[in-house]
Amino acid sequence: MPTIAIVSQKGGSGKTTLALHLATAGAYAGKKTVVVDTDPQATAAAWADWRGDFLPEVITAPPARLARTVEKQIKAGVELVVIDTPPHADASAREAIKAADLVIVPSRPRAFDLHALEATAEMLGFVGKEGHVLMNGVPARATRMLDDARAKAEGLGLKICPVMFGERAAFHHSSGDGEVASELDPESKAAMEVDELWIWVCGQTGMTPGTAANADT
Protein backbone atom coordinates (compact mmCIF):
# COMPACT_ATOMS: atom_id res chain seq x y z
CA MET A 1 0.00 0.00 0.00
CA PRO A 2 1.27 3.52 -0.76
CA THR A 3 3.68 5.25 1.60
CA ILE A 4 4.09 8.98 1.01
CA ALA A 5 6.94 10.97 2.53
CA ILE A 6 6.67 14.73 3.04
CA VAL A 7 10.25 15.97 3.06
CA SER A 8 12.00 19.35 3.16
CA GLN A 9 15.14 20.54 4.86
CA LYS A 10 13.62 24.00 5.29
CA GLY A 11 11.61 24.85 8.38
CA GLY A 12 8.26 26.52 7.75
CA SER A 13 7.75 24.91 4.37
CA GLY A 14 4.38 23.48 5.43
CA LYS A 15 5.29 19.79 5.77
CA THR A 16 3.02 19.01 8.72
CA THR A 17 0.05 20.91 7.34
CA LEU A 18 0.46 19.11 4.02
CA ALA A 19 0.83 15.69 5.67
CA LEU A 20 -2.25 16.13 7.84
CA HIS A 21 -4.45 17.44 5.05
CA LEU A 22 -3.39 14.68 2.67
CA ALA A 23 -3.90 11.96 5.27
CA THR A 24 -7.31 13.32 6.23
CA ALA A 25 -8.32 13.39 2.57
CA GLY A 26 -7.42 9.71 2.47
CA ALA A 27 -9.47 9.00 5.58
CA TYR A 28 -12.50 10.79 4.13
CA ALA A 29 -12.08 8.74 0.95
CA GLY A 30 -12.51 5.60 3.02
CA LYS A 31 -8.84 4.60 3.20
CA LYS A 32 -7.40 3.28 6.45
CA THR A 33 -4.78 5.98 6.90
CA VAL A 34 -1.96 6.61 9.39
CA VAL A 35 0.37 9.58 9.78
CA VAL A 36 3.83 8.69 11.09
CA ASP A 37 5.28 11.72 12.88
CA THR A 38 9.10 11.58 12.96
CA ASP A 39 9.54 15.17 14.19
CA PRO A 40 10.86 15.35 17.79
CA GLN A 41 8.51 18.32 18.31
CA ALA A 42 5.60 15.95 17.52
CA THR A 43 3.46 18.69 15.99
CA ALA A 44 1.32 16.23 14.03
CA ALA A 45 0.76 14.19 17.19
CA ALA A 46 -0.31 17.34 19.04
CA TRP A 47 -2.81 18.08 16.26
CA ALA A 48 -4.23 14.58 16.73
CA ASP A 49 -4.61 15.24 20.47
CA TRP A 50 -6.56 18.43 19.72
CA ARG A 51 -8.63 16.55 17.15
CA GLY A 52 -9.73 13.84 19.57
CA ASP A 53 -11.36 10.62 18.40
CA PHE A 54 -11.35 11.41 14.69
CA LEU A 55 -9.30 9.88 11.90
CA PRO A 56 -6.60 9.78 10.68
CA GLU A 57 -4.56 8.13 13.39
CA VAL A 58 -1.19 9.75 14.14
CA ILE A 59 1.68 7.76 15.62
CA THR A 60 5.27 8.74 16.38
CA ALA A 61 8.46 6.96 15.41
CA PRO A 62 12.18 7.80 15.54
CA PRO A 63 14.16 7.51 12.29
CA ALA A 64 15.84 4.26 13.35
CA ARG A 65 12.45 2.54 13.66
CA LEU A 66 10.66 4.17 10.76
CA ALA A 67 10.99 1.29 8.28
CA ARG A 68 9.80 -1.22 10.86
CA THR A 69 6.94 1.08 11.88
CA VAL A 70 5.74 1.47 8.29
CA GLU A 71 6.00 -2.28 7.71
CA LYS A 72 3.96 -2.96 10.83
CA GLN A 73 1.22 -0.55 9.76
CA ILE A 74 0.96 -2.11 6.31
CA LYS A 75 0.74 -5.61 7.81
CA ALA A 76 -2.07 -4.32 10.03
CA GLY A 77 -4.09 -3.38 6.95
CA VAL A 78 -3.32 0.33 6.69
CA GLU A 79 -3.98 1.48 3.13
CA LEU A 80 -2.09 4.78 3.19
CA VAL A 81 0.91 5.85 5.26
CA VAL A 82 1.94 9.51 5.28
CA ILE A 83 5.31 10.31 6.86
CA ASP A 84 5.86 13.77 8.34
CA THR A 85 9.53 14.71 8.75
CA PRO A 86 11.33 17.49 10.66
CA PRO A 87 13.54 20.14 9.04
CA HIS A 88 17.34 20.04 9.26
CA ALA A 89 17.30 16.29 9.96
CA ASP A 90 19.13 14.21 7.40
CA ALA A 91 18.50 10.89 9.14
CA SER A 92 14.72 11.35 9.30
CA ALA A 93 14.51 12.58 5.71
CA ARG A 94 16.72 9.82 4.38
CA GLU A 95 14.78 7.03 6.10
CA ALA A 96 11.47 8.54 5.01
CA ILE A 97 12.64 8.72 1.39
CA LYS A 98 13.80 5.10 1.53
CA ALA A 99 10.41 3.96 2.84
CA ALA A 100 8.35 6.02 0.40
CA ASP A 101 6.58 5.14 -2.82
CA LEU A 102 6.06 8.86 -3.45
CA VAL A 103 8.08 11.81 -2.11
CA ILE A 104 6.48 15.26 -1.97
CA VAL A 105 8.71 18.25 -1.25
CA PRO A 106 6.76 21.34 -0.17
CA SER A 107 8.53 24.62 -0.85
CA ARG A 108 7.57 28.25 -0.74
CA PRO A 109 8.59 30.08 -3.93
CA ARG A 110 11.17 32.25 -2.18
CA ALA A 111 14.95 32.39 -2.32
CA PHE A 112 15.79 30.75 1.03
CA ASP A 113 13.26 27.97 0.50
CA LEU A 114 14.48 27.29 -3.02
CA HIS A 115 18.07 27.19 -1.79
CA ALA A 116 17.08 24.49 0.70
CA LEU A 117 15.86 22.34 -2.20
CA GLU A 118 19.48 21.66 -3.11
CA ALA A 119 20.06 19.52 -0.01
CA THR A 120 16.81 17.63 -0.55
CA ALA A 121 17.64 17.02 -4.21
CA GLU A 122 21.06 15.66 -3.26
CA MET A 123 19.50 13.30 -0.73
CA LEU A 124 16.94 12.06 -3.22
CA GLY A 125 19.69 11.42 -5.75
CA PHE A 126 21.76 9.54 -3.18
CA VAL A 127 18.84 7.28 -2.27
CA GLY A 128 17.78 6.93 -5.90
CA LYS A 129 14.25 8.29 -5.61
CA GLU A 130 12.35 11.04 -7.42
CA GLY A 131 10.87 14.00 -5.58
CA HIS A 132 7.90 16.14 -6.62
CA VAL A 133 7.99 19.77 -5.49
CA LEU A 134 4.66 21.20 -4.36
CA MET A 135 4.75 24.98 -4.33
CA ASN A 136 3.17 26.10 -1.08
CA GLY A 137 2.06 29.45 0.27
CA VAL A 138 1.99 30.94 -3.21
CA PRO A 139 0.86 34.59 -3.16
CA ALA A 140 -1.93 35.72 -5.46
CA ARG A 141 -0.84 36.97 -8.88
CA ALA A 142 2.69 35.63 -8.45
CA THR A 143 3.00 34.07 -11.89
CA ARG A 144 6.59 35.23 -12.52
CA MET A 145 7.71 34.16 -9.05
CA LEU A 146 6.09 30.76 -9.52
CA ASP A 147 7.63 30.20 -12.94
CA ASP A 148 11.09 31.10 -11.63
CA ALA A 149 10.67 28.80 -8.62
CA ARG A 150 9.59 25.87 -10.76
CA ALA A 151 12.51 26.43 -13.12
CA LYS A 152 14.90 26.41 -10.15
CA ALA A 153 13.45 23.13 -8.86
CA GLU A 154 13.57 21.50 -12.28
CA GLY A 155 17.17 22.65 -12.65
CA LEU A 156 17.99 20.57 -9.58
CA GLY A 157 16.48 17.48 -11.20
CA LEU A 158 13.25 17.62 -9.22
CA LYS A 159 9.81 17.08 -10.70
CA ILE A 160 6.99 19.58 -10.23
CA CYS A 161 3.68 18.62 -8.67
CA PRO A 162 0.97 20.15 -10.89
CA VAL A 163 -1.01 21.14 -7.79
CA MET A 164 0.01 24.16 -5.72
CA PHE A 165 -1.24 25.56 -2.43
CA GLY A 166 -1.93 29.27 -2.18
CA GLU A 167 -1.41 31.39 0.90
CA ARG A 168 -4.68 30.37 2.55
CA ALA A 169 -5.83 31.37 6.01
CA ALA A 170 -7.97 28.21 6.16
CA PHE A 171 -4.85 26.03 6.39
CA HIS A 172 -3.58 27.87 9.45
CA HIS A 173 -6.90 28.36 11.23
CA SER A 174 -8.05 24.77 10.80
CA SER A 175 -4.80 23.19 11.98
CA GLY A 176 -4.89 25.13 15.23
CA ASP A 177 -8.28 23.60 16.01
CA GLY A 178 -7.36 20.02 15.16
CA GLU A 179 -9.24 20.28 11.88
CA VAL A 180 -8.47 20.52 8.18
CA ALA A 181 -9.52 23.17 5.70
CA SER A 182 -12.46 21.18 4.29
CA GLU A 183 -13.93 20.86 7.79
CA LEU A 184 -13.53 24.56 8.52
CA ASP A 185 -14.92 25.64 5.14
CA PRO A 186 -15.73 22.96 2.55
CA GLU A 187 -16.10 25.61 -0.18
CA SER A 188 -12.74 27.26 0.46
CA LYS A 189 -9.96 27.39 -2.11
CA ALA A 190 -7.76 25.54 0.38
CA ALA A 191 -10.23 22.64 0.47
CA MET A 192 -10.35 22.53 -3.32
CA GLU A 193 -6.54 22.49 -3.55
CA VAL A 194 -6.38 19.53 -1.17
CA ASP A 195 -8.98 17.70 -3.26
CA GLU A 196 -6.88 18.30 -6.37
CA LEU A 197 -3.78 17.02 -4.57
CA TRP A 198 -5.58 13.88 -3.41
CA ILE A 199 -6.65 13.05 -6.97
CA TRP A 200 -3.10 13.62 -8.23
CA VAL A 201 -1.61 11.44 -5.47
CA CYS A 202 -4.04 8.65 -6.32
CA GLY A 203 -2.95 8.85 -9.94
CA GLN A 204 0.72 8.67 -8.95
CA THR A 205 0.30 5.72 -6.59
CA GLY A 206 -2.38 3.67 -8.30
CA MET A 207 -4.96 4.23 -5.57
CA THR A 208 -8.58 4.80 -6.40
CA PRO A 209 -9.78 8.18 -5.11
CA GLY A 210 -12.59 6.43 -3.26
CA THR A 211 -15.76 8.03 -2.01
CA ALA A 212 -16.18 10.49 0.82
CA ALA A 213 -16.57 8.78 4.18
CA ASN A 214 -17.13 10.00 7.68
CA ALA A 215 -13.70 10.51 9.19
CA ASP A 216 -14.67 9.90 12.78
CA THR A 217 -14.34 6.61 14.57
BAMI-289416 format. One line per 8 residues: number of its first residue (from 0); for each residue x, y, z of N, C-alpha, C, O, CB. Coordinates in steps of 0.02 Angstrom, whole numbers. Glycine has a CB too. Layout:
<zakols>
NUM = X:Y:Z:X:Y:Z:X:Y:Z:X:Y:Z:X:Y:Z ~ ...
</zakols>
This chain:
<zakols>
0 = 42:-60:0:0:0:0:44:62:0:100:60:26:-48:0:61 ~ 20:118:-28:64:176:-38:89:207:27:52:214:76:28:228:-77 ~ 153:224:26:184:263:80:209:327:49:248:327:1:242:223:115 ~ 187:383:77:204:449:51:246:487:102:225:494:159:141:489:31 ~ 304:510:82:347:548:126:342:622:109:347:641:50:421:524:122 ~ 333:663:160:333:736:152:400:761:179:413:758:239:271:771:190 ~ 443:785:135:513:798:153:533:868:131:518:890:75:559:746:121 ~ 568:903:175:600:967:158:649:984:213:635:975:272:547:1025:150
8 = 707:1008:194:757:1027:243:745:1097:271:780:1119:316:826:1023:213 ~ 696:1131:244:681:1200:264:624:1201:314:570:1173:301:664:1243:203 ~ 635:1233:371:581:1243:419:529:1291:391:546:1337:354:608:1268:485 ~ 466:1281:410:413:1326:388:390:1315:317:356:1358:288:436:1395:395 ~ 408:1259:288:387:1245:219:316:1219:214:286:1218:160:435:1195:186 ~ 288:1198:271:219:1174:272:213:1098:270:161:1072:251:182:1202:214 ~ 265:1063:291:264:990:288:208:960:329:170:918:304:330:962:313 ~ 201:981:392:151:950:436:81:965:412:38:921:411:160:975:507
16 = 69:1028:393:2:1045:367:-15:1004:306:-71:979:300:-1:1120:349 ~ 33:995:261:23:955:201:9:882:219:-38:852:193:84:960:155 ~ 50:854:264:41:784:284:-27:772:314:-60:722:297:96:764:333 ~ -49:816:358:-113:806:392:-172:814:345:-220:777:349:-119:856:450 ~ -168:863:300:-223:872:252:-227:814:203:-281:791:186:-214:938:214 ~ -169:790:180:-169:734:133:-196:671:167:-236:634:138:-99:723:106 ~ -173:658:228:-195:598:263:-270:601:279:-305:551:274:-156:590:328 ~ -294:660:297:-365:666:312:-407:657:249:-462:629:251:-380:734:343
24 = -382:681:192:-416:669:128:-422:594:115:-474:570:92:-379:704:70 ~ -369:558:131:-371:486:123:-422:454:169:-458:408:149:-303:456:136 ~ -425:477:231:-474:450:279:-545:463:256:-588:419:261:-462:480:348 ~ -558:523:232:-625:540:207:-643:499:144:-702:487:131:-630:614:191 ~ -592:478:107:-604:437:48:-613:363:65:-620:321:21:-546:445:-2 ~ -613:348:129:-626:280:151:-564:237:158:-569:177:168:-672:248:104 ~ -504:268:153:-442:230:160:-422:227:233:-427:277:269:-386:261:117 ~ -398:170:255:-370:164:322:-302:198:321:-255:173:289:-364:89:346
32 = -296:255:354:-239:299:345:-204:313:412:-237:322:463:-260:364:313 ~ -138:315:410:-98:330:469:-45:382:451:-12:376:400:-66:266:499 ~ -37:432:494:19:479:489:73:456:537:60:444:596:-4:552:505 ~ 134:451:512:191:435:555:231:499:565:261:525:518:236:378:523 ~ 231:523:626:264:586:644:335:570:668:344:540:721:224:624:699 ~ 385:591:629:455:579:648:488:641:677:548:640:692:494:555:588 ~ 450:695:684:477:758:710:480:755:786:429:742:817:434:819:686 ~ 539:768:816:543:768:890:494:816:923:475:806:980:614:785:911
40 = 474:869:887:425:916:916:355:888:916:311:914:950:426:981:877 ~ 344:834:877:280:798:876:220:844:863:169:839:897:270:760:941 ~ 227:888:815:173:934:799:112:898:772:55:914:791:196:986:749 ~ 123:850:729:66:812:702:30:773:757:-31:769:758:90:763:647 ~ 69:746:804:38:709:860:-2:757:904:-55:738:930:92:674:901 ~ 22:818:913:-15:867:952:-81:884:918:-133:890:950:26:931:963 ~ -79:891:852:-141:904:813:-191:848:825:-251:860:833:-125:911:738 ~ -167:786:825:-211:729:836:-242:732:906:-300:713:915:-173:663:827
48 = -203:755:955:-230:762:1023:-286:814:1024:-338:804:1055:-174:782:1073 ~ -276:870:989:-328:922:986:-389:895:949:-446:913:965:-301:986:951 ~ -378:853:900:-432:827:857:-477:778:895:-537:775:883:-402:794:796 ~ -447:740:940:-487:692:978:-497:628:940:-454:606:902:-554:722:997 ~ -555:597:949:-568:531:920:-593:535:848:-647:512:831:-619:494:962 ~ -552:565:806:-567:571:735:-507:547:695:-450:558:716:-587:644:715 ~ -519:516:638:-465:494:595:-435:553:557:-470:603:547:-490:440:547 ~ -373:548:534:-330:489:534:-293:480:600:-285:527:639:-281:494:477
56 = -270:420:611:-228:406:669:-158:435:658:-133:433:602:-224:330:684 ~ -128:462:710:-60:487:707:-18:450:758:-36:447:817:-57:565:719 ~ 38:422:736:84:388:781:153:420:773:166:453:723:86:311:766 ~ 196:410:822:263:437:819:314:381:811:302:324:832:279:478:883 ~ 370:397:780:423:348:770:489:384:759:492:432:721:407:301:711 ~ 543:362:791:609:390:777:635:363:710:611:311:687:659:374:834 ~ 683:397:680:708:375:615:731:302:613:719:267:564:764:420:594 ~ 764:281:666:792:213:668:738:159:664:752:103:645:833:203:730
64 = 677:176:683:623:127:683:569:142:630:516:111:630:590:125:752 ~ 584:188:586:533:209:538:514:152:491:455:138:481:558:268:498 ~ 564:119:462:550:65:414:508:10:447:460:-15:418:615:35:386 ~ 527:-9:507:490:-61:543:419:-37:560:372:-76:556:527:-81:607 ~ 413:26:578:347:54:594:301:53:533:243:34:538:353:126:621 ~ 327:74:476:287:73:415:267:2:397:210:-11:378:326:106:357 ~ 314:-44:401:300:-114:386:245:-142:431:201:-178:408:364:-156:393 ~ 248:-124:494:198:-148:542:129:-121:524:79:-157:528:217:-127:613
72 = 125:-57:505:61:-28:488:31:-61:426:-29:-74:423:69:48:477 ~ 72:-74:377:48:-105:316:22:-176:330:-29:-196:304:104:-107:262 ~ 59:-213:372:37:-281:390:-29:-279:428:-68:-326:427:90:-316:432 ~ -42:-223:463:-103:-216:502:-162:-194:458:-218:-184:483:-93:-166:558 ~ -150:-186:393:-205:-169:348:-212:-96:331:-261:-76:300:-267:-193:375 ~ -164:-55:351:-166:16:335:-157:24:259:-114:-7:229:-110:56:373 ~ -199:66:229:-199:74:157:-159:134:133:-141:138:74:-270:81:132 ~ -144:180:178:-105:239:159:-65:261:220:-93:273:274:-151:297:133
80 = 1:267:211:45:292:263:74:358:239:102:362:184:102:241:280 ~ 68:410:280:97:476:264:149:492:317:133:494:377:42:532:261 ~ 211:502:296:266:515:343:280:590:346:294:621:295:329:477:322 ~ 276:618:406:293:689:417:363:692:446:378:657:495:242:724:465 ~ 406:732:416:477:736:438:494:805:464:463:855:444:523:717:379 ~ 545:809:508:567:875:533:615:908:485:643:874:441:599:867:602 ~ 626:974:492:677:1007:452:747:994:481:754:974:538:664:1083:448 ~ 797:1006:440:867:1002:463:882:935:496:917:932:546:882:1059:512
88 = 856:881:468:865:815:498:877:764:442:830:735:415:803:794:542 ~ 940:755:426:957:711:370:934:639:382:909:607:336:1031:712:358 ~ 942:614:443:925:544:457:851:532:446:832:482:415:945:526:528 ~ 808:576:472:736:568:465:716:571:391:677:530:367:699:621:505 ~ 743:621:356:725:629:286:749:569:245:712:544:203:756:693:258 ~ 809:547:257:836:491:219:795:427:229:779:393:181:909:478:239 ~ 778:412:291:739:352:305:668:357:277:640:307:254:736:339:381 ~ 640:417:279:573:427:250:575:417:175:530:385:147:547:497:268
96 = 626:444:142:632:436:70:640:362:52:609:339:4:692:477:43 ~ 680:326:90:690:255:76:625:216:81:612:170:42:741:226:125 ~ 583:235:129:521:198:142:465:217:94:414:182:90:498:210:212 ~ 473:271:57:417:301:20:409:273:-50:458:256:-84:427:375:16 ~ 346:270:-71:329:257:-141:323:323:-179:330:325:-241:263:217:-146 ~ 310:376:-143:303:443:-173:330:494:-124:313:493:-65:229:459:-191 ~ 374:538:-148:404:590:-106:379:658:-129:387:677:-187:482:588:-108 ~ 347:695:-84:324:763:-99:366:812:-59:376:805:2:247:771:-82
104 = 391:863:-93:436:913:-63:401:980:-64:402:1013:-116:505:916:-100 ~ 369:1001:-9:338:1067:-9:391:1122:-6:441:1116:29:290:1074:51 ~ 379:1175:-43:426:1231:-42:389:1295:-57:347:1298:-102:484:1220:-94 ~ 405:1347:-20:379:1412:-37:421:1441:-93:481:1426:-96:379:1460:25 ~ 393:1481:-137:430:1504:-197:474:1564:-181:471:1615:-216:381:1522:-252 ~ 514:1557:-130:558:1613:-109:630:1589:-106:643:1528:-103:537:1641:-40 ~ 677:1636:-107:748:1619:-116:774:1570:-65:804:1520:-84:789:1682:-113 ~ 762:1582:0:790:1538:51:760:1468:46:795:1418:56:777:1567:121
112 = 696:1464:31:663:1398:25:690:1361:-35:703:1301:-32:587:1407:19 ~ 699:1396:-91:724:1364:-151:796:1341:-142:816:1289:-169:719:1412:-210 ~ 835:1380:-104:903:1359:-90:905:1294:-51:948:1251:-62:940:1414:-50 ~ 857:1286:-5:854:1224:35:837:1163:-7:851:1107:13:802:1232:90 ~ 808:1173:-66:793:1117:-110:856:1080:-132:853:1021:-148:755:1140:-170 ~ 912:1115:-133:974:1083:-156:992:1023:-112:1009:970:-138:1031:1134:-155 ~ 986:1031:-46:1003:976:0:954:918:-9:974:860:-7:1003:1000:73 ~ 891:934:-18:841:882:-28:852:845:-93:846:784:-96:770:911:-26
120 = 869:882:-146:882:851:-211:942:804:-207:942:750:-236:894:905:-264 ~ 994:825:-171:1053:783:-163:1036:718:-126:1060:665:-144:1108:821:-125 ~ 995:724:-75:975:665:-36:934:618:-79:944:557:-76:937:686:26 ~ 888:644:-117:847:603:-161:891:567:-212:881:507:-225:794:646:-197 ~ 939:602:-240:985:571:-288:1026:516:-256:1038:465:-287:1030:623:-318 ~ 1048:527:-194:1088:477:-159:1048:413:-147:1073:358:-155:1114:505:-92 ~ 984:422:-127:942:364:-113:917:333:-178:901:273:-180:882:384:-69 ~ 913:372:-231:889:346:-295:814:352:-303:783:309:-334:909:275:-303
128 = 785:404:-275:713:415:-280:699:482:-314:741:527:-312:679:411:-210 ~ 640:488:-343:618:552:-371:580:592:-318:549:563:-274:574:541:-433 ~ 582:657:-324:543:700:-279:501:748:-320:524:775:-370:589:738:-232 ~ 440:760:-298:395:807:-331:386:869:-286:364:863:-229:325:774:-346 ~ 404:926:-312:400:988:-274:329:1016:-279:303:1027:-334:451:1040:-300 ~ 298:1027:-222:233:1060:-218:244:1131:-194:265:1142:-137:184:1021:-171 ~ 230:1179:-236:238:1249:-216:183:1267:-166:123:1257:-179:236:1295:-278 ~ 204:1293:-110:158:1305:-54:161:1379:-34:212:1412:-41:177:1260:6
136 = 105:1403:-8:103:1473:14:114:1522:-43:146:1573:-34:155:1484:67 ~ 88:1505:-102:100:1547:-161:55:1609:-158:-6:1602:-153:86:1507:-226 ~ 84:1668:-160:43:1729:-158:0:1736:-221:16:1707:-273:87:1792:-151 ~ -54:1773:-215:-96:1786:-273:-58:1826:-325:-16:1869:-309:-160:1824:-251 ~ -72:1812:-387:-42:1849:-444:34:1847:-443:68:1897:-456:-66:1921:-444 ~ 61:1789:-426:135:1781:-422:160:1736:-478:201:1692:-467:156:1753:-354 ~ 134:1747:-538:150:1703:-594:225:1701:-609:253:1647:-619:113:1726:-656 ~ 257:1759:-611:330:1761:-626:369:1726:-571:415:1687:-585:354:1835:-634
144 = 352:1740:-509:386:1708:-453:378:1632:-456:426:1595:-444:357:1735:-386 ~ 319:1609:-473:304:1538:-476:343:1505:-533:372:1451:-524:229:1526:-484 ~ 345:1537:-590:382:1510:-647:456:1504:-631:488:1454:-648:371:1554:-709 ~ 484:1556:-599:555:1555:-581:569:1499:-531:620:1465:-535:576:1623:-553 ~ 524:1491:-482:533:1440:-431:531:1370:-461:572:1327:-444:480:1446:-376 ~ 484:1359:-506:480:1294:-538:541:1279:-581:566:1223:-582:416:1290:-581 ~ 566:1330:-615:626:1322:-656:686:1304:-612:727:1262:-631:640:1385:-697 ~ 691:1335:-554:745:1320:-508:741:1248:-485:791:1213:-484:743:1368:-447
152 = 681:1225:-467:673:1157:-443:689:1107:-498:722:1056:-486:601:1146:-418 ~ 665:1120:-558:678:1075:-614:753:1074:-630:779:1022:-651:638:1096:-676 ~ 787:1130:-621:858:1133:-632:898:1089:-585:955:1070:-599:882:1203:-627 ~ 868:1073:-528:899:1028:-479:881:955:-491:901:911:-453:879:1049:-408 ~ 844:943:-544:824:874:-560:761:851:-525:746:792:-524:879:828:-542 ~ 724:898:-496:662:881:-461:603:888:-508:604:929:-554:653:926:-399 ~ 552:848:-496:490:854:-535:445:905:-502:455:923:-443:455:785:-542 ~ 396:929:-538:349:979:-512:280:948:-504:253:922:-552:347:1042:-557
160 = 253:952:-444:184:931:-434:139:982:-469:148:1042:-459:167:926:-357 ~ 91:960:-509:49:1008:-545:0:1046:-500:-30:1095:-521:10:971:-597 ~ -7:1023:-438:-51:1057:-390:-8:1103:-347:47:1085:-327:-89:1006:-345 ~ -34:1163:-332:1:1208:-286:-49:1231:-233:-109:1230:-243:31:1269:-324 ~ -22:1251:-176:-62:1278:-121:-50:1353:-118:8:1375:-114:-45:1243:-54 ~ -103:1392:-118:-97:1464:-109:-87:1481:-36:-88:1438:8:-158:1499:-136 ~ -76:1544:-24:-70:1569:45:-141:1575:73:-173:1627:64:-32:1639:48 ~ -165:1523:106:-234:1519:127:-240:1519:203:-208:1479:238:-266:1456:100
168 = -280:1565:229:-292:1568:301:-324:1504:327:-313:1486:385:-335:1628:317 ~ -363:1471:286:-398:1411:308:-350:1356:330:-366:1318:375:-443:1384:252 ~ -291:1352:299:-242:1302:319:-220:1314:391:-215:1268:431:-182:1302:272 ~ -205:1377:406:-179:1394:472:-233:1390:526:-222:1362:580:-149:1464:472 ~ -291:1416:512:-345:1418:562:-370:1348:579:-383:1332:637:-403:1460:536 ~ -376:1306:528:-403:1239:540:-354:1196:580:-374:1159:625:-418:1204:474 ~ -289:1201:564:-240:1160:599:-238:1175:674:-229:1129:714:-172:1170:569 ~ -246:1237:691:-244:1257:761:-302:1230:802:-300:1228:863:-243:1331:767
176 = -355:1208:767:-414:1180:801:-419:1104:794:-470:1075:811:-477:1212:773 ~ -365:1073:768:-368:1001:758:-414:982:701:-443:928:701:-391:967:820 ~ -420:1026:652:-462:1014:594:-420:1020:530:-360:1032:532:-522:1063:593 ~ -454:1011:474:-423:1026:409:-468:1076:373:-524:1090:395:-414:961:366 ~ -442:1103:318:-476:1159:285:-547:1140:263:-592:1181:267:-436:1181:225 ~ -557:1079:239:-623:1059:215:-674:1055:271:-734:1061:258:-619:992:179 ~ -651:1045:332:-697:1043:389:-714:1114:413:-769:1127:436:-666:1002:447 ~ -665:1158:407:-677:1228:426:-721:1263:375:-768:1299:393:-610:1266:433
184 = -707:1251:311:-746:1282:257:-741:1238:195:-692:1244:157:-721:1355:242 ~ -790:1194:184:-787:1148:127:-783:1182:59:-760:1152:11:-846:1103:129 ~ -805:1245:55:-805:1280:-9:-743:1323:-19:-737:1359:-69:-867:1324:-14 ~ -696:1320:27:-637:1363:23:-590:1340:-32:-591:1282:-53:-600:1364:90 ~ -548:1387:-55:-498:1370:-105:-448:1320:-77:-423:1277:-113:-461:1433:-130 ~ -434:1325:-12:-388:1277:19:-415:1207:14:-379:1160:-2:-376:1296:93 ~ -480:1198:28:-512:1132:24:-508:1105:-47:-496:1046:-57:-584:1136:47 ~ -519:1148:-96:-517:1126:-166:-446:1106:-186:-437:1058:-224:-544:1182:-212
192 = -396:1142:-162:-327:1125:-178:-309:1057:-149:-274:1018:-181:-279:1178:-151 ~ -332:1042:-89:-319:977:-58:-353:922:-99:-324:868:-109:-344:975:15 ~ -414:934:-121:-449:885:-163:-409:870:-227:-403:813:-248:-519:910:-181 ~ -384:923:-257:-344:915:-319:-281:874:-304:-261:832:-344:-325:984:-348 ~ -249:888:-247:-189:851:-228:-205:777:-217:-167:734:-239:-157:881:-166 ~ -260:763:-184:-279:694:-170:-289:656:-236:-266:599:-242:-343:691:-128 ~ -322:686:-284:-333:653:-348:-266:640:-383:-255:587:-412:-379:695:-394 ~ -221:689:-381:-155:681:-411:-116:625:-378:-85:584:-411:-115:746:-408
200 = -116:624:-311:-80:572:-274:-107:503:-291:-69:455:-299:-86:585:-198 ~ -173:497:-297:-202:432:-316:-178:411:-385:-164:352:-396:-279:437:-315 ~ -172:458:-430:-147:443:-497:-75:421:-496:-55:377:-535:-155:502:-542 ~ -35:450:-452:36:433:-448:47:366:-415:96:332:-431:73:487:-409 ~ 4:346:-370:15:286:-330:-29:227:-349:-20:172:-323:4:302:-258 ~ -76:237:-395:-119:183:-415:-178:172:-369:-213:122:-375:-80:122:-420 ~ -189:217:-321:-248:211:-278:-309:236:-315:-304:278:-360:-238:250:-213 ~ -366:211:-296:-429:240:-320:-448:297:-273:-439:290:-212:-486:186:-323
208 = -472:352:-300:-489:409:-256:-539:391:-202:-539:423:-149:-516:466:-296 ~ -581:342:-213:-630:322:-163:-688:370:-160:-694:416:-200:-596:317:-96 ~ -730:358:-111:-788:402:-100:-783:432:-32:-753:402:13:-855:363:-109 ~ -812:490:-23:-809:524:41:-839:481:95:-892:450:86:-845:592:37 ~ -804:479:152:-828:439:209:-822:481:271:-782:527:275:-789:373:216 ~ -862:465:320:-857:500:384:-790:485:416:-773:426:424:-914:480:431 ~ -752:536:434:-685:525:459:-682:516:535:-627:516:563:-642:583:440 ~ -739:508:568:-734:495:639:-736:420:651:-752:381:607:-790:531:678
216 = -720:401:712:-717:331:728:-783:306:752:-790:247:769:-665:317:780
</zakols>
